[in-house]
Amino acid sequence: KVYSMIEKAFSQLRTVEITYFSMESADFSKRKLDVYYKSKRYTIGYCHLRNDIRKFRTSRIASAKLTGKTYKIPKNFNKNDY
């Protein structure tokens, strides 16, 4: 269900609100994410909480829901940089 929501967000270029489990803090955090790249293992995108492009382990995303906000993927984005 989470992965299909991320796929939908990516295909519609809509910001998704996720609950992510961080191994560092051993806690969940809510984040808004603009998905720039997705695979079964990783999701890369702009994290509004950190104001930076971040790589997330897809299996650690506990929940995902679409927001009404849309975005554009920067032309200079390269998934291999992350």
Secondary structure, DSSP 4 states (H G I P E B T S, - for coil): -HHHHHHHHHHHTEEEEEEEEETTTTEEEEEEEEEEEE-SSEEEEEETTTTEEEEEEGGGEEEEEEEEEE----TT--GGG-
